[in-house]
Amino acid sequence: MEAIGKYENAIIDFGKALELRSGNSAAYFQRGNVFHQLKRHLEAIEDYNKALELNPKLIQALLKRGLAYRSSGKIKDLTEFVRL
């Protein structure tokens, strides 16, 4: 239970960082990781999308977004983002 509280605090802290600097792709990526750990996959996907919008070369966000889609059961929705 204590770990969940730390994750929730991290979400709040990343949110504060984004209020100060909304173009911080790393903060979106890291908050997405926290959402993913909490199994809040749709929120993770939103943050990974924003991180990629701000920094298209952030390959880790692309990979993690795929994992979040798979975990959410919405893997077929990922095809809209995959470009071959």
Backbone as a printed PyTorch tensor [residue, N CA C, xyz], in Angstrom:
tensor([[[  0.8180,  -1.1860,   0.0000],
         [  0.0000,   0.0000,   0.0000],
         [  0.8700,   1.2620,   0.0000]],

        [[  1.9750,   1.2180,   0.7110],
         [  2.8690,   2.3700,   0.7760],
         [  3.4490,   2.6960,  -0.5980]],

        [[  3.7420,   1.6660,  -1.3990],
         [  4.2900,   1.8830,  -2.7380],
         [  3.2880,   2.6270,  -3.6120]],

        [[  2.0100,   2.2870,  -3.4910],
         [  0.9850,   2.9750,  -4.2850],
         [  0.9590,   4.4550,  -3.9310]],

        [[  1.1040,   4.7710,  -2.6650],
         [  1.1510,   6.1650,  -2.2410],
         [  2.3320,   6.9020,  -2.8580]],

        [[  3.4610,   6.2290,  -2.9600],
         [  4.6370,   6.8470,  -3.5830],
         [  4.3870,   7.1000,  -5.0640]],

        [[  3.7280,   6.1550,  -5.7270],
         [  3.3980,   6.3480,  -7.1420],
         [  2.4380,   7.5150,  -7.3180]],

        [[  1.4310,   7.5870,  -6.4630],
         [  0.4720,   8.6910,  -6.5430],
         [  1.1720,  10.0280,  -6.3050]],

        [[  2.1070,  10.0580,  -5.3620],
         [  2.8820,  11.2770,  -5.1210],
         [  3.7320,  11.6350,  -6.3320]],

        [[  4.2700,  10.6280,  -6.9920],
         [  5.0690,  10.8790,  -8.1950],
         [  4.2090,  11.4900,  -9.2890]],

        [[  2.9760,  11.0010,  -9.4340],
         [  2.0700,  11.5700, -10.4330],
         [  1.8200,  13.0490, -10.1350]],

        [[  1.6020,  13.3550,  -8.8780],
         [  1.3900,  14.7540,  -8.4760],
         [  2.6250,  15.5870,  -8.7750]],

        [[  3.8000,  15.0620,  -8.4310],
         [  5.0390,  15.8060,  -8.6550],
         [  5.2990,  16.0430, -10.1410]],

        [[  5.0780,  15.0190, -10.9750],
         [  5.2630,  15.2100, -12.4160],
         [  4.2420,  16.2080, -12.9560]],

        [[  3.0320,  16.1760, -12.4240],
         [  2.0200,  17.1580, -12.8220],
         [  2.4610,  18.5760, -12.4990]],

        [[  3.0590,  18.7590, -11.3280],
         [  3.5710,  20.0900, -10.9440],
         [  4.6940,  20.5250, -11.8780]],

        [[  5.5710,  19.5810, -12.2010],
         [  6.6690,  19.8980, -13.1280],
         [  6.1270,  20.3150, -14.4840]],

        [[  5.0600,  19.6570, -14.9220],
         [  4.4670,  19.9880, -16.2170],
         [  3.7270,  21.3160, -16.1860]],

        [[  3.2200,  21.7070, -15.0250],
         [  2.6210,  23.0330, -14.9030],
         [  3.6790,  24.1140, -15.1010]],

        [[  4.8860,  23.8470, -14.6280],
         [  5.9760,  24.8150, -14.7420],
         [  6.5740,  24.8240, -16.1430]],

        [[  6.6170,  23.6350, -16.7650],
         [  7.2380,  23.5080, -18.0950],
         [  6.4670,  22.4700, -18.9030]],

        [[  5.4350,  22.9130, -19.5760],
         [  4.5210,  21.9930, -20.2660],
         [  5.1650,  21.2750, -21.4450]],

        [[  6.3010,  21.7350, -21.8970],
         [  6.9900,  21.0960, -23.0150],
         [  8.0150,  20.0630, -22.6080]],

        [[  7.9280,  19.5820, -21.3860],
         [  8.9150,  18.6510, -20.8450],
         [  8.5450,  17.2080, -21.2220]],

        [[  9.0920,  16.7270, -22.3330],
         [  8.7550,  15.3790, -22.8020],
         [  9.1760,  14.3090, -21.7960]],

        [[ 10.2820,  14.5290, -21.0970],
         [ 10.7470,  13.5410, -20.1180],
         [  9.7570,  13.3880, -18.9700]],

        [[  9.1480,  14.4900, -18.5430],
         [  8.1690,  14.4140, -17.4500],
         [  6.9260,  13.6520, -17.8990]],

        [[  6.4780,  13.8870, -19.1380],
         [  5.3420,  13.1120, -19.6470],
         [  5.6910,  11.6310, -19.7250]],

        [[  6.8920,  11.3400, -20.2060],
         [  7.3270,   9.9500, -20.3070],
         [  7.3690,   9.2810, -18.9380]],

        [[  7.9780,   9.9450, -17.9750],
         [  8.1050,   9.3550, -16.6370],
         [  6.7530,   9.2100, -15.9530]],

        [[  5.8750,  10.1960, -16.1200],
         [  4.5390,  10.0700, -15.5370],
         [  3.7830,   8.9310, -16.2130]],

        [[  3.9870,   8.7740, -17.5130],
         [  3.3980,   7.6350, -18.2160],
         [  3.8740,   6.3170, -17.6290]],

        [[  5.1420,   6.2430, -17.2830],
         [  5.6770,   5.0300, -16.6490],
         [  4.9880,   4.7440, -15.3170]],

        [[  4.7440,   5.7960, -14.5550],
         [  4.0670,   5.6210, -13.2620],
         [  2.6310,   5.1470, -13.4840]],

        [[  1.9320,   5.7800, -14.4150],
         [  0.5660,   5.3190, -14.7280],
         [  0.5700,   3.8570, -15.1510]],

        [[  1.5490,   3.4900, -15.9680],
         [  1.6330,   2.0980, -16.4340],
         [  1.8480,   1.1430, -15.2540]],

        [[  2.7050,   1.5220, -14.3250],
         [  2.9470,   0.6860, -13.1370],
         [  1.6710,   0.5050, -12.3080]],

        [[  0.8440,   1.5380, -12.2990],
         [ -0.4100,   1.4790, -11.5460],
         [ -1.5450,   0.8390, -12.3490]],

        [[ -1.2100,   0.3510, -13.5390],
         [ -2.1930,  -0.2810, -14.4410],
         [ -3.2610,   0.7100, -14.9100]],

        [[ -2.8870,   1.9590, -14.9450],
         [ -3.7560,   3.0200, -15.4880],
         [ -3.2770,   3.2670, -16.9200]],

        [[ -3.5010,   2.2490, -17.7470],
         [ -2.8820,   2.1910, -19.0680],
         [ -3.3440,   3.2940, -20.0170]],

        [[ -4.6040,   3.6540, -19.9710],
         [ -5.0730,   4.6950, -20.8860],
         [ -4.4290,   6.0430, -20.5820]],

        [[ -4.2380,   6.3250, -19.3020],
         [ -3.5460,   7.5570, -18.9220],
         [ -2.0710,   7.4890, -19.3270]],

        [[ -1.4860,   6.3050, -19.2080],
         [ -0.1030,   6.1150, -19.6410],
         [  0.0140,   6.3880, -21.1380]],

        [[ -0.9190,   5.8540, -21.9150],
         [ -0.9030,   6.0580, -23.3600],
         [ -0.9860,   7.5430, -23.6950]],

        [[ -1.8530,   8.2610, -23.0110],
         [ -1.9740,   9.7120, -23.2380],
         [ -0.6460,  10.4180, -22.9950]],

        [[  0.0250,  10.0570, -21.8950],
         [  1.2990,  10.7160, -21.5880],
         [  2.3900,  10.2990, -22.5680]],

        [[  2.4190,   9.0370, -22.9700],
         [  3.4070,   8.6140, -23.9670],
         [  3.1570,   9.3370, -25.2940]],

        [[  1.8880,   9.4930, -25.6730],
         [  1.5690,  10.2290, -26.9040],
         [  2.0750,  11.6620, -26.8190]],

        [[  1.8610,  12.3060, -25.6850],
         [  2.3110,  13.6940, -25.5240],
         [  3.8310,  13.7720, -25.5520]],

        [[  4.4940,  12.8240, -24.8980],
         [  5.9570,  12.8000, -24.9150],
         [  6.4730,  12.6650, -26.3460]],

        [[  5.8180,  11.8150, -27.1240],
         [  6.2330,  11.6140, -28.5190],
         [  5.9060,  12.8250, -29.3900]],

        [[  4.8200,  13.4870, -29.0950],
         [  4.4780,  14.7100, -29.8210],
         [  5.5580,  15.7670, -29.6070]],

        [[  6.0410,  15.8560, -28.3710],
         [  7.0690,  16.8460, -28.0280],
         [  8.4580,  16.4240, -28.4890]],

        [[  8.6960,  15.1120, -28.4880],
         [ 10.0120,  14.5880, -28.8640],
         [  9.8350,  13.2860, -29.6370]],

        [[  9.6440,  13.3750, -30.9570],
         [  9.4010,  12.1800, -31.7620],
         [ 10.5430,  11.1590, -31.7410]],

        [[ 11.7120,  11.5640, -31.2840],
         [ 12.8610,  10.6480, -31.2340],
         [ 12.9510,   9.8870, -29.9100]],

        [[ 11.9700,  10.0650, -29.0480],
         [ 11.9630,   9.4000, -27.7370],
         [ 11.4480,   7.9660, -27.9200]],

        [[ 12.3350,   7.1160, -28.3740],
         [ 11.9820,   5.7370, -28.7380],
         [ 11.4210,   4.9660, -27.5470]],

        [[ 11.9190,   5.2280, -26.3520],
         [ 11.4090,   4.5270, -25.1720],
         [  9.9110,   4.7520, -25.0060]],

        [[  9.4450,   5.9620, -25.3070],
         [  8.0170,   6.2600, -25.1860],
         [  7.2130,   5.4690, -26.2110]],

        [[  7.7670,   5.2960, -27.3920],
         [  7.1070,   4.5050, -28.4220],
         [  6.9630,   3.0500, -27.9760]],

        [[  8.0290,   2.5040, -27.4290],
         [  7.9970,   1.1200, -26.9470],
         [  7.0440,   0.9440, -25.7720]],

        [[  7.1210,   1.8580, -24.8300],
         [  6.2540,   1.7670, -23.6530],
         [  4.7920,   1.9590, -24.0250]],

        [[  4.5350,   2.8160, -25.0200],
         [  3.1590,   3.0060, -25.4710],
         [  2.6070,   1.6940, -26.0210]],

        [[  3.4210,   0.9780, -26.7760],
         [  2.9930,  -0.3220, -27.2920],
         [  2.6650,  -1.2890, -26.1660]],

        [[  3.4860,  -1.3020, -25.1330],
         [  3.2200,  -2.1710, -23.9760],
         [  1.9340,  -1.7670, -23.2710]],

        [[  1.7070,  -0.4620, -23.1530],
         [  0.4880,   0.0170, -22.4920],
         [ -0.7460,  -0.3610, -23.3070]],

        [[ -0.6540,  -0.2340, -24.6300],
         [ -1.7770,  -0.6670, -25.4720],
         [ -2.0450,  -2.1560, -25.2640]],

        [[ -0.9930,  -2.9510, -25.2650],
         [ -1.1610,  -4.3950, -25.0800],
         [ -1.7840,  -4.6910, -23.7210]],

        [[ -1.3100,  -4.0420, -22.6900],
         [ -1.8250,  -4.2800, -21.3390],
         [ -3.2660,  -3.8250, -21.1830]],

        [[ -3.6540,  -2.7960, -21.9530],
         [ -5.0110,  -2.2610, -21.8410],
         [ -6.0220,  -3.0920, -22.6240]],

        [[ -5.5280,  -4.0050, -23.4530],
         [ -6.4190,  -4.7830, -24.2970],
         [ -6.8320,  -4.0420, -25.5520]],

        [[ -6.2230,  -2.9050, -25.8150],
         [ -6.5730,  -2.0850, -26.9700],
         [ -5.4890,  -2.1520, -28.0400]],

        [[ -4.8600,  -3.2920, -28.1730],
         [ -3.7350,  -3.4270, -29.0980],
         [ -4.1410,  -3.1040, -30.5340]],

        [[ -5.3730,  -3.4080, -30.9220],
         [ -5.7760,  -3.1010, -32.2960],
         [ -5.8190,  -1.5960, -32.5450]],

        [[ -6.0280,  -0.7850, -31.4990],
         [ -6.0160,   0.6620, -31.6510],
         [ -4.6200,   1.1950, -31.9600]],

        [[ -3.6270,   0.4090, -31.6580],
         [ -2.2490,   0.8400, -31.8930],
         [ -1.9520,   0.9910, -33.3770]],

        [[ -2.6880,   0.3030, -34.2210],
         [ -2.3950,   0.3480, -35.6460],
         [ -2.4910,   1.7580, -36.2170]],

        [[ -3.2660,   2.6340, -35.6120],
         [ -3.3540,   4.0060, -36.1030],
         [ -2.0410,   4.7590, -35.8980]],

        [[ -1.2040,   4.2950, -34.9840],
         [  0.0640,   4.9670, -34.7150],
         [  1.2480,   4.3140, -35.4060]],

        [[  1.0530,   3.1140, -35.9000],
         [  2.1560,   2.3810, -36.5220],
         [  2.2080,   2.7460, -37.9950]],

        [[  3.3560,   3.2030, -38.4070],
         [  3.5620,   3.5390, -39.8120],
         [  4.7040,   2.6890, -40.3370]],

        [[  4.4290,   1.9030, -41.3240],
         [  5.4650,   1.0320, -41.9040],
         [  6.1250,   1.7180, -43.0740]]])
